[in-house]
Amino acid sequence: MSNTAKRTVNPRNTRAAAPMKFGAATLVVAMAAGGGVAAATQKTVTVEVDGQVRQVSVIYGGLDRVLDSAEVDLGAGDEVIAQDTVTDGDRIIVRTAKPVTLVVDGVRRELTTTAATVREMLAELPDLDGAAVDGSGRIPADGVELAITTPKEIELADDGHVARMSLPAATVAEVLKMRGIELGPGDSVTPDPATKVVQGLRIAVSRIIEREIVEDVEVAPGEEVIEDPEMFEDEWEVIEEGVPGQKRVTYKVTTRDGEELARDVVAEEPMREATATLVRRGTKARPAAPAAGYGVWDELAQCESGGDWHIDNGNGFSGGLQFTDSTWAAYGGTEYAPRASQASREQQIAVAERVQAGQGWGAWPACSAQLGLI
């Protein structure tokens, strides 16, 4: 028999295997006479049966003689690995066929194997590469039943970080254990830990995580106000711009699945003081603006012309609002009269509204300021 013989895993043979005998004592066979010849032709051979080792000495004969001397009876499906010709010092390996029941992802599978250990047997089953098994070590002569979990492609999201992987886990709880994931107070996992893992399953771990972070934060400059009684209270000006400061802030940040839920200040350390902005602000009350409507124009006319809507004193200005002829014409006044003083109060107000829309109250600077319109 060639020493390159290869063990295989076979479908279970239902025929009862012949018993295997393996004596406890070393068997030494000697010739009745001619001790010198016997010593010269004696062969000592190591016989290993399913990992159990013993030595056998024989004077003549080949492999069958050695196995017979070792009290080894081969059964159906057993395997022997040995040289074609037995010589002194050889090692003969015997692997017996053993029944095995595999429960692969809940499906039973019967087979026989000559492998001595569970690891050797799985190495001979390429379809179970990477699978997890609930047993290890040697396979007993009367066989064994093993639960097998094959790897499955899953997606695992942990605190917002998503990873795809292949794991031989039977349940979600086993996935967490394999990945070293522990759930703390407030943490959860979906689906339930007892859920059976199937191909393509998505597992999401939701965590509440607290951590400290340190940030340098800009401190806005304050404001220093100088009160000016000559300025109206709604007027102000910046005399000198302030300079922002800086501080180092330690926060306790609480997140769930990467989303920030809370941020609390733990400590602050000043880095640079801020310089205040210097501002001048008025304190004088501004006169109340005239009421809207014709009353505004009446008050403005009172200031400009003493309220005389038809005044024309020959100084280039005419009418209650003291229009120049050019302004009166530019804003359509001539459609009423050649000069403002010749138009009615209502017509002068109509033209004045056009002037105010185009130039603002600054068209009557002194009186508008006196009335608080500008």
C-alpha positions as CSV (number, residue, x, y, z in Angstrom):
1,M,0.0,0.0,0.0
2,S,1.4,3.4,-0.9
3,N,2.3,5.9,1.8
4,T,0.5,8.6,-0.2
5,A,-2.9,7.1,0.6
6,K,-5.5,9.9,1.3
7,R,-8.3,9.7,3.8
8,T,-11.8,10.7,2.6
9,V,-15.1,11.4,4.2
10,N,-17.7,9.0,2.9
11,P,-21.5,8.7,3.1
12,R,-22.3,6.6,6.1
13,N,-22.0,2.8,5.4
14,T,-24.9,1.1,7.0
15,R,-23.1,-2.3,7.0
16,A,-21.7,-3.0,10.5
17,A,-17.9,-2.7,10.5
18,A,-15.8,-5.7,11.7
19,P,-14.4,-5.2,15.2
20,M,-11.0,-3.7,15.7
21,K,-8.6,-5.3,18.2
22,F,-5.7,-3.4,19.7
23,G,-4.0,-5.3,22.4
24,A,-2.7,-3.5,25.5
25,A,0.7,-5.2,25.7
26,T,3.6,-5.1,23.2
27,L,3.8,-8.3,21.2
28,V,7.2,-9.7,20.6
29,V,7.4,-12.7,18.3
30,A,10.6,-14.8,18.5
31,M,11.7,-17.9,16.7
32,A,11.9,-21.1,18.8
33,A,15.5,-21.6,17.8
34,G,18.3,-19.6,16.2
35,G,18.2,-16.6,18.5
36,G,21.0,-14.9,16.6
37,V,19.2,-15.2,13.3
38,A,16.0,-13.8,14.9
39,A,17.8,-10.8,16.2
40,A,19.2,-10.1,12.8
41,T,15.8,-10.3,11.0
42,Q,13.6,-8.7,13.7
43,K,11.6,-5.6,12.7
44,T,10.2,-3.1,15.2
45,V,7.3,-1.1,13.8
46,T,5.2,1.7,15.3
47,V,1.5,1.2,14.8
48,E,-0.9,4.2,15.4
49,V,-4.6,3.5,15.5
50,D,-6.8,6.7,15.7
51,G,-4.0,8.5,17.6
52,Q,-3.1,5.6,20.0
53,V,0.4,4.5,19.5
54,R,2.2,1.2,20.3
55,Q,5.2,-0.7,19.0
56,V,5.1,-4.2,17.5
57,S,8.1,-6.5,16.8
58,V,8.0,-9.2,14.2
59,I,10.6,-11.5,12.7
60,Y,9.0,-12.2,9.3
61,G,6.1,-11.1,7.2
62,G,4.7,-7.9,5.8
63,L,1.8,-5.5,6.6
64,D,-0.8,-8.1,7.3
65,R,1.6,-9.9,9.7
66,V,2.3,-6.6,11.6
67,L,-1.5,-5.7,11.9
68,D,-2.2,-9.3,13.0
69,S,0.5,-9.1,15.6
70,A,-0.9,-5.8,16.8
71,E,-4.3,-7.4,17.0
72,V,-5.8,-4.9,14.6
73,D,-8.8,-6.1,12.6
74,L,-9.8,-3.7,9.8
75,G,-13.5,-3.0,9.3
76,A,-15.4,-1.6,6.3
77,G,-14.2,1.9,5.4
78,D,-11.1,1.7,7.6
79,E,-7.9,3.1,6.2
80,V,-4.2,2.1,6.5
81,I,-1.3,4.4,5.6
82,A,2.0,2.5,5.2
83,Q,4.9,1.8,2.9
84,D,4.5,-1.0,0.4
85,T,7.3,-3.0,2.1
86,V,7.5,-2.9,5.9
87,T,11.0,-2.4,7.2
88,D,12.4,-1.9,10.6
89,G,11.5,1.5,12.1
90,D,8.4,2.1,9.9
91,R,5.3,3.8,11.2
92,I,1.9,2.4,10.2
93,I,-1.2,4.6,10.6
94,V,-4.6,3.1,10.9
95,R,-7.7,5.3,10.8
96,T,-11.0,3.6,11.5
97,A,-14.3,4.7,9.8
98,K,-16.5,6.5,12.4
99,P,-20.1,7.6,12.0
100,V,-20.7,11.4,12.3
101,T,-23.9,13.3,12.3
102,L,-23.6,17.0,11.3
103,V,-26.5,19.4,12.0
104,V,-25.6,22.2,9.5
105,D,-27.7,25.3,10.2
106,G,-30.4,23.0,11.5
107,V,-30.3,20.4,8.7
108,R,-29.0,16.9,9.6
109,R,-26.3,15.3,7.5
110,E,-25.0,11.7,8.0
111,L,-21.5,10.6,7.0
112,T,-18.5,8.5,7.9
113,T,-15.0,9.7,8.3
114,T,-11.5,8.3,9.0
115,A,-10.3,11.6,10.4
116,A,-9.0,11.3,13.9
117,T,-10.2,14.8,15.0
118,V,-13.0,17.2,14.3
119,R,-10.5,19.7,12.8
120,E,-9.2,17.0,10.3
121,M,-12.7,16.1,9.3
122,L,-13.8,19.7,8.6
123,A,-10.6,20.2,6.5
124,E,-11.9,17.5,4.2
125,L,-15.3,19.2,3.8
126,P,-14.6,22.3,1.6
127,D,-18.3,23.3,1.7
128,L,-17.9,23.9,5.5
129,D,-14.9,26.1,5.2
130,G,-15.0,28.8,7.8
131,A,-17.9,27.2,9.7
132,A,-18.2,27.2,13.4
133,V,-18.6,23.9,15.3
134,D,-19.7,23.2,18.8
135,G,-17.2,20.5,19.4
136,S,-13.5,19.8,19.0
137,G,-10.8,17.2,19.7
138,R,-10.9,13.5,18.8
139,I,-13.8,11.7,17.2
140,P,-14.7,8.7,19.3
141,A,-14.9,5.2,17.8
142,D,-18.7,5.1,18.2
143,G,-19.1,8.5,16.4
144,V,-20.3,11.9,17.3
145,E,-23.0,14.5,16.6
146,L,-21.9,18.0,15.9
147,A,-23.8,21.3,15.4
148,I,-22.3,23.3,12.5
149,T,-23.0,27.0,11.7
150,T,-21.9,28.2,8.3
151,P,-20.7,31.8,7.6
152,K,-23.3,34.2,6.4
153,E,-23.0,37.7,4.8
154,I,-24.4,40.3,7.1
155,E,-24.4,44.0,7.6
156,L,-23.6,45.4,11.1
157,A,-24.3,49.0,12.0
158,D,-22.7,50.0,15.3
159,D,-23.1,53.6,16.5
160,G,-23.7,54.8,12.9
161,H,-20.7,53.0,11.4
162,V,-21.7,50.3,8.9
163,A,-19.6,47.2,8.1
164,R,-20.3,44.2,5.9
165,M,-18.8,40.9,7.0
166,S,-19.2,37.1,6.9
167,L,-19.6,35.4,10.3
168,P,-20.5,31.8,11.3
169,A,-23.0,32.9,14.0
170,A,-26.3,31.3,14.7
171,T,-28.0,34.2,16.4
172,V,-27.7,38.0,16.7
173,A,-26.3,37.5,20.2
174,E,-23.5,35.3,18.8
175,V,-22.7,38.0,16.3
176,L,-22.3,40.6,19.1
177,K,-20.1,38.2,21.1
178,M,-17.9,37.4,18.1
179,R,-17.4,41.1,17.5
180,G,-16.8,41.9,21.2
181,I,-19.8,44.2,21.3
182,E,-21.3,44.8,24.7
183,L,-24.5,46.7,25.3
184,G,-24.4,49.3,28.0
185,P,-27.3,51.1,29.8
186,G,-29.6,52.7,27.2
187,D,-28.1,50.7,24.3
188,S,-30.2,48.4,22.2
189,V,-29.9,46.1,19.2
190,T,-32.3,45.4,16.3
191,P,-33.4,42.7,15.6
192,D,-33.7,40.9,19.0
193,P,-30.5,39.1,20.2
194,A,-32.3,35.7,19.9
195,T,-33.1,36.3,16.2
196,K,-31.6,33.6,13.9
197,V,-28.9,34.9,11.5
198,V,-29.8,34.5,7.8
199,Q,-28.0,35.6,4.7
200,G,-28.1,39.3,4.2
201,L,-29.4,40.1,7.7
202,R,-28.9,43.7,8.9
203,I,-28.1,44.2,12.5
204,A,-28.2,47.7,14.0
205,V,-26.6,48.5,17.4
206,S,-28.0,51.8,18.8
207,R,-25.7,53.3,21.5
208,I,-25.7,56.3,23.8
209,I,-22.1,57.4,24.0
210,E,-20.7,60.1,26.3
211,R,-17.3,61.6,25.6
212,E,-15.3,64.7,26.3
213,I,-14.1,67.0,23.6
214,V,-12.0,70.2,23.8
215,E,-12.5,73.1,21.5
216,D,-11.0,76.6,21.2
217,V,-13.9,79.1,21.1
218,E,-13.9,82.7,20.1
219,V,-15.2,85.2,22.7
220,A,-17.1,88.1,21.2
221,P,-15.9,91.5,22.3
222,G,-18.2,93.4,24.7
223,E,-19.4,97.0,24.1
224,E,-18.4,100.1,26.0
225,V,-20.9,103.0,25.4
226,I,-20.2,106.7,25.6
227,E,-23.5,108.7,25.9
228,D,-23.7,111.9,23.8
229,P,-26.5,114.3,24.6
230,E,-26.0,116.1,21.2
231,M,-27.0,113.0,19.2
232,F,-30.5,111.6,18.9
233,E,-31.1,108.5,20.9
234,D,-31.5,106.3,17.7
235,E,-28.0,107.5,16.5
236,W,-24.7,105.8,17.3
237,E,-21.2,105.4,15.9
238,V,-18.3,103.0,16.5
239,I,-15.3,104.9,17.8
240,E,-13.0,101.9,18.1
241,E,-13.6,98.3,17.0
242,G,-13.1,95.6,19.6
243,V,-10.9,92.5,19.3
244,P,-12.4,89.0,19.9
245,G,-10.9,86.9,22.7
246,Q,-10.5,83.1,22.9
247,K,-11.1,80.4,25.5
248,R,-10.6,76.6,25.6
249,V,-13.8,74.8,26.5
250,T,-14.2,71.2,27.6
251,Y,-17.6,69.7,26.7
252,K,-19.3,66.5,27.6
253,V,-21.0,65.4,24.4
254,T,-23.8,62.8,24.4
255,T,-24.6,61.1,21.1
256,R,-26.8,58.3,19.8
257,D,-25.8,56.5,16.6
258,G,-23.4,59.4,15.8
259,E,-26.1,62.1,16.3
260,E,-25.4,64.7,19.0
261,L,-28.1,64.8,21.7
262,A,-26.6,67.1,24.3
263,R,-23.5,69.2,24.8
264,D,-22.6,70.4,28.4
265,V,-19.7,72.6,29.4
266,V,-17.4,70.8,31.8
267,A,-14.6,73.4,32.1
268,E,-13.4,76.7,30.6
269,E,-9.9,78.1,30.3
270,P,-9.3,81.7,29.2
271,M,-6.7,81.9,26.4
272,R,-6.9,85.6,25.4
273,E,-9.1,88.4,26.8
274,A,-11.4,90.3,24.5
275,T,-11.2,94.0,23.9
276,A,-14.5,95.9,24.1
277,T,-15.9,97.9,21.2
278,L,-16.1,101.7,22.0
279,V,-19.5,103.1,20.8
280,R,-20.9,106.7,21.0
281,R,-24.7,106.7,21.4
282,G,-27.1,109.6,21.5
283,T,-29.4,110.4,24.3
284,K,-31.5,113.2,22.8
285,A,-35.1,112.4,22.2
286,R,-36.1,112.8,18.5
287,P,-39.3,115.0,17.9
288,A,-42.3,113.0,17.1
289,A,-43.0,112.8,13.4
290,P,-46.1,114.5,12.1
291,A,-49.2,112.4,11.4
292,A,-49.5,110.8,8.1
293,G,-51.7,112.4,5.4
294,Y,-52.3,116.0,4.4
295,G,-51.4,117.1,8.0
296,V,-47.7,116.5,7.2
297,W,-47.8,118.8,4.3
298,D,-49.8,121.4,6.2
299,E,-47.1,121.4,8.9
300,L,-44.3,121.5,6.3
301,A,-46.1,124.4,4.5
302,Q,-46.4,126.2,7.9
303,C,-42.7,126.0,8.2
304,E,-41.8,126.9,4.6
305,S,-44.3,129.7,3.9
306,G,-46.3,130.4,7.0
307,G,-49.0,128.2,5.6
308,D,-49.7,130.5,2.6
309,W,-50.3,128.1,-0.3
310,H,-50.5,131.0,-2.9
311,I,-47.5,133.0,-1.8
312,D,-45.2,134.4,-4.5
313,N,-42.6,136.9,-3.2
314,G,-40.4,137.0,-6.3
315,N,-37.4,135.2,-4.8
316,G,-37.7,132.2,-7.2
317,F,-39.8,130.1,-4.8
318,S,-43.6,129.9,-4.8
319,G,-46.5,128.1,-3.2
320,G,-47.0,126.8,0.2
321,L,-44.1,124.3,-0.1
322,Q,-41.8,126.8,-1.9
323,F,-41.3,125.0,-5.2
324,T,-38.8,126.4,-7.7
325,D,-40.2,126.7,-11.2
326,S,-37.8,124.0,-12.5
327,T,-38.8,121.5,-9.8
328,W,-42.5,122.2,-10.3
329,A,-42.2,121.5,-14.0
330,A,-39.9,118.5,-13.6
331,Y,-42.5,116.7,-11.4
332,G,-45.5,117.5,-13.6
333,G,-46.8,120.6,-11.8
334,T,-47.4,122.5,-15.1
335,E,-50.3,120.2,-15.9
336,Y,-52.1,122.0,-13.1
337,A,-50.7,125.6,-13.4
338,P,-47.6,127.4,-14.8
339,R,-46.3,128.0,-11.3
340,A,-47.0,126.4,-7.9
341,S,-48.5,129.5,-6.4
342,Q,-51.2,129.4,-9.0
343,A,-52.2,125.8,-8.2
344,S,-54.6,124.7,-5.5
345,R,-53.4,123.3,-2.1
346,E,-54.4,119.7,-3.2
347,Q,-52.5,120.1,-6.6
348,Q,-49.4,121.3,-4.8
349,I,-49.5,118.4,-2.3
350,A,-49.9,115.9,-5.3
351,V,-46.7,117.3,-6.9
352,A,-44.9,117.4,-3.5
353,E,-45.7,113.6,-3.0
354,R,-43.9,112.9,-6.3
355,V,-40.9,115.0,-5.2
356,Q,-40.7,113.3,-1.9
357,A,-40.8,109.9,-3.6
358,G,-37.9,110.9,-5.8
359,Q,-35.7,112.9,-3.5
360,G,-37.0,112.1,0.0
361,W,-37.7,114.6,2.8
362,G,-34.3,116.2,2.0
363,A,-36.0,118.2,-0.7
364,W,-37.1,120.5,2.2
365,P,-33.9,120.0,4.4
366,A,-34.3,122.7,7.1
367,C,-38.1,122.3,7.8
368,S,-38.0,118.5,7.4
369,A,-35.2,118.4,10.0
370,Q,-37.1,120.7,12.3
371,L,-40.2,118.5,12.0
372,G,-38.1,115.3,12.7
373,L,-38.7,113.9,9.2
374,I,-35.0,113.3,8.7
